[in-house]
Amino acid sequence: MKLSFVVLLILAILFTSSVFESINAISPTSAPVSAPSKFGCDKKCELRCSRSGWRDRCLKYCGICCGKCNGCVPSGPYVSKSQCPCYRDMKNPKGKDKCP
């Protein structure tokens, strides 16, 4: 009885370890690489939001504005929004600037 229990325990351990190895082979832990945006908004917004205190929020709204303005984003963190009239004139529902 004890011998059969030990054999079953060893078989169970071998089976579960092989199952976990096959799962890890199917779904790697590395994240997929995202495709570059159509207008290069990712890099432009990285530069625009590089000194922002609210970086995640800045990147989110900058990306939205960049896409709607066909890739027009002011060229630096402190550059005037007048470089891109579309970016400058976009407002949120409360009437405040939408684009950072």
Backbone bond lengths (Angstrom), bond angles and torsions (degrees), N, CA, C in turn:
res aa  C-N    CA-C-N  psi(-1)  N-CA   C-N-CA  omega(-1)  CA-C   N-CA-C  phi
1 M - - - 1.443 - - 1.535 110.94 -
2 K 1.323 117.76 -46.30 1.454 121.54 -179.18 1.526 110.92 -65.83
3 L 1.322 116.99 -37.35 1.454 120.88 -179.74 1.528 110.98 -66.00
4 S 1.311 118.58 -42.65 1.466 121.30 179.79 1.536 110.43 -66.23
5 F 1.329 117.62 -35.66 1.461 121.03 177.35 1.524 111.02 -64.42
6 V 1.320 118.22 -42.81 1.456 123.31 179.44 1.526 110.16 -64.70
7 V 1.332 116.83 -43.25 1.467 121.21 179.25 1.526 109.95 -63.13
8 L 1.328 117.94 -44.43 1.467 121.10 178.81 1.534 111.42 -64.08
9 L 1.305 116.65 -38.63 1.462 121.05 178.01 1.530 111.08 -63.50
10 I 1.310 117.00 -44.12 1.469 121.40 178.72 1.524 110.47 -64.11
11 L 1.328 117.51 -43.41 1.468 121.09 177.94 1.525 111.10 -62.77
12 A 1.316 117.64 -40.31 1.462 120.79 178.67 1.524 111.01 -63.68
13 I 1.318 117.40 -42.21 1.469 121.38 179.04 1.523 110.74 -64.37
14 L 1.309 117.54 -43.26 1.466 121.05 179.11 1.524 111.02 -64.65
15 F 1.324 116.97 -41.20 1.456 120.84 -179.47 1.527 111.37 -64.66
16 T 1.340 117.54 -47.01 1.460 120.02 -178.60 1.522 111.84 -66.36
17 S 1.315 117.57 -36.06 1.464 118.47 178.98 1.524 110.88 -67.84
18 S 1.330 117.91 -36.51 1.466 119.88 178.23 1.523 110.83 -70.58
19 V 1.328 118.00 -33.21 1.460 121.02 177.44 1.524 109.99 -66.29
20 F 1.342 118.07 -44.84 1.460 121.09 179.70 1.522 111.80 -65.21
21 E 1.320 117.97 -35.50 1.463 120.62 177.24 1.519 110.69 -65.45
22 S 1.327 117.71 -39.98 1.459 119.96 -179.60 1.527 110.94 -70.72
23 I 1.329 117.71 -33.36 1.459 120.27 176.99 1.523 109.89 -66.50
24 N 1.319 117.81 -43.94 1.462 121.12 178.91 1.516 111.74 -65.35
25 A 1.317 118.12 -30.43 1.462 120.49 178.35 1.522 110.81 -71.78
26 I 1.340 117.14 -32.04 1.459 121.10 -178.92 1.521 111.28 -77.11
27 S 1.333 117.83 -44.64 1.458 120.94 -177.51 1.527 110.09 -117.21
28 P 1.322 117.24 95.43 1.466 120.07 -179.38 1.520 110.50 -66.76
29 T 1.325 115.23 156.79 1.464 120.08 -177.42 1.527 112.66 -80.01
30 S 1.298 118.81 -16.35 1.455 119.79 -179.72 1.523 110.12 -74.42
31 A 1.327 116.09 141.12 1.453 121.40 -179.14 1.526 109.92 -75.24
32 P 1.316 116.89 146.49 1.456 119.08 178.09 1.523 110.42 -66.94
33 V 1.299 115.59 148.96 1.455 121.20 -179.92 1.514 108.40 -80.32
34 S 1.339 116.58 127.36 1.451 119.27 -179.38 1.531 110.00 -78.04
35 A 1.301 114.80 148.07 1.460 120.62 179.19 1.531 108.75 -72.79
36 P 1.314 118.05 145.52 1.458 119.66 178.11 1.525 110.19 -65.04
37 S 1.323 116.43 146.04 1.457 119.58 -178.49 1.519 110.31 -68.49
38 K 1.306 115.19 160.95 1.454 122.42 -174.00 1.536 112.83 -60.03
39 F 1.319 117.24 -38.89 1.461 120.94 -175.46 1.520 113.33 -107.25
40 G 1.326 118.50 8.55 1.459 121.26 -176.43 1.519 111.75 74.62
41 C 1.336 116.45 28.07 1.464 121.41 -176.22 1.520 112.68 -63.10
42 D 1.315 117.76 -33.61 1.468 120.23 -177.09 1.520 111.11 -58.86
43 K 1.308 117.10 -49.46 1.471 120.38 -178.67 1.523 111.49 -69.15
44 K 1.325 116.96 -39.89 1.461 120.31 179.86 1.520 111.22 -64.40
45 C 1.323 116.51 -40.78 1.465 120.50 -179.92 1.530 111.18 -73.34
46 E 1.326 117.52 -31.84 1.472 119.96 174.65 1.524 109.40 -58.59
47 L 1.320 116.67 -44.60 1.460 120.81 179.47 1.523 110.69 -68.00
48 R 1.320 116.87 -45.37 1.468 121.63 -178.36 1.534 111.43 -61.37
49 C 1.328 117.43 -38.76 1.467 122.34 -174.62 1.530 113.09 -98.85
50 S 1.326 117.54 9.90 1.464 120.60 -173.46 1.528 113.42 -61.30
51 R 1.301 118.61 -25.76 1.469 120.60 -178.10 1.526 112.45 -115.28
52 S 1.303 116.19 16.42 1.459 120.26 -178.08 1.525 111.29 -77.33
53 G 1.316 116.90 143.10 1.455 121.59 174.59 1.515 112.18 -76.95
54 W 1.319 116.44 -22.00 1.471 123.65 179.32 1.516 108.34 -115.31
55 R 1.301 117.25 62.55 1.458 124.16 -169.89 1.533 113.68 -56.28
56 D 1.334 117.79 -48.11 1.467 120.10 -178.27 1.524 111.46 -62.18
57 R 1.324 115.96 -44.43 1.462 120.17 179.24 1.529 110.68 -66.54
58 C 1.316 116.23 -41.08 1.466 120.94 178.28 1.525 110.90 -59.59
59 L 1.330 116.92 -46.88 1.459 120.77 179.99 1.524 111.72 -62.86
60 K 1.311 116.30 -39.37 1.468 120.48 -179.94 1.527 110.79 -61.50
61 Y 1.338 116.72 -54.16 1.454 119.84 -176.56 1.522 112.80 -72.06
62 C 1.305 117.37 -33.53 1.458 120.34 175.36 1.525 110.09 -62.15
63 G 1.329 116.59 -42.24 1.466 120.82 178.56 1.516 112.32 -62.33
64 I 1.339 116.24 -40.73 1.468 120.40 177.76 1.519 109.93 -63.39
65 C 1.331 116.46 -48.43 1.465 120.96 -178.54 1.526 111.25 -64.36
66 C 1.323 116.87 -41.23 1.459 121.35 -179.81 1.523 110.74 -60.89
67 G 1.320 116.71 -44.26 1.466 120.45 179.42 1.513 112.28 -63.70
68 K 1.338 116.87 -41.77 1.468 120.79 -179.60 1.522 111.94 -72.01
69 C 1.334 116.66 -26.50 1.470 121.26 -178.82 1.528 111.93 -98.76
70 N 1.308 117.73 19.61 1.475 123.01 177.37 1.521 113.14 54.99
71 G 1.326 116.19 41.54 1.464 120.39 174.07 1.505 115.59 88.63
72 C 1.315 117.91 5.40 1.459 120.12 179.80 1.524 109.61 -86.51
73 V 1.345 115.82 114.90 1.467 123.61 177.54 1.522 106.63 -138.30
74 P 1.338 118.30 136.52 1.467 119.50 175.89 1.527 110.47 -54.59
75 S 1.313 116.81 143.98 1.468 122.16 -165.45 1.521 116.73 -79.32
76 G 1.301 119.79 5.79 1.461 120.39 178.48 1.509 111.13 -162.54
77 P 1.346 117.20 173.66 1.458 119.73 -176.90 1.528 114.38 -66.45
78 Y 1.314 117.99 -29.95 1.464 120.37 -177.36 1.530 113.08 -115.54
79 V 1.310 117.21 12.38 1.461 121.09 -179.80 1.525 108.92 -75.50
80 S 1.331 116.56 142.27 1.455 122.01 -179.68 1.526 111.77 -60.97
81 K 1.322 115.44 143.29 1.467 120.41 178.92 1.524 111.76 -70.08
82 S 1.323 117.67 -10.04 1.464 119.96 -178.90 1.537 112.17 -66.23
83 Q 1.327 117.31 -13.36 1.472 120.47 174.28 1.525 110.83 -60.54
84 C 1.323 116.45 -32.25 1.468 122.10 -178.32 1.525 109.31 -128.86
85 P 1.325 117.85 96.96 1.464 120.49 -177.61 1.539 113.74 -57.49
86 C 1.311 117.32 -39.20 1.464 120.66 178.29 1.520 110.20 -60.74
87 Y 1.305 116.73 -46.59 1.469 123.68 179.79 1.525 109.94 -63.01
88 R 1.317 116.30 -41.21 1.467 122.19 -178.10 1.530 111.60 -68.10
89 D 1.326 117.33 -39.23 1.456 121.59 -171.96 1.526 114.76 -87.50
90 M 1.319 118.61 -6.84 1.460 120.81 -178.75 1.530 109.45 -73.35
91 K 1.344 116.36 127.94 1.466 122.00 -176.90 1.536 110.39 -121.15
92 N 1.339 115.19 154.88 1.459 120.27 175.04 1.532 108.25 -86.22
93 P 1.339 118.62 175.56 1.469 119.71 -178.32 1.539 114.22 -59.88
94 K 1.320 117.91 -21.31 1.472 121.05 178.99 1.527 112.17 -87.71
95 G 1.337 117.31 0.28 1.455 121.27 178.31 1.524 114.80 86.92
96 K 1.321 116.85 6.35 1.464 120.38 178.64 1.524 109.55 -95.27
97 D 1.338 115.84 164.78 1.469 120.30 179.26 1.522 110.49 -57.18
98 K 1.326 115.70 131.53 1.455 120.48 177.21 1.518 111.22 -87.59
99 C 1.318 115.32 -35.96 1.463 120.78 -173.65 1.525 111.71 -91.86
100 P 1.320 116.57 132.91 1.472 119.70 -178.85 1.525 112.56 -74.66
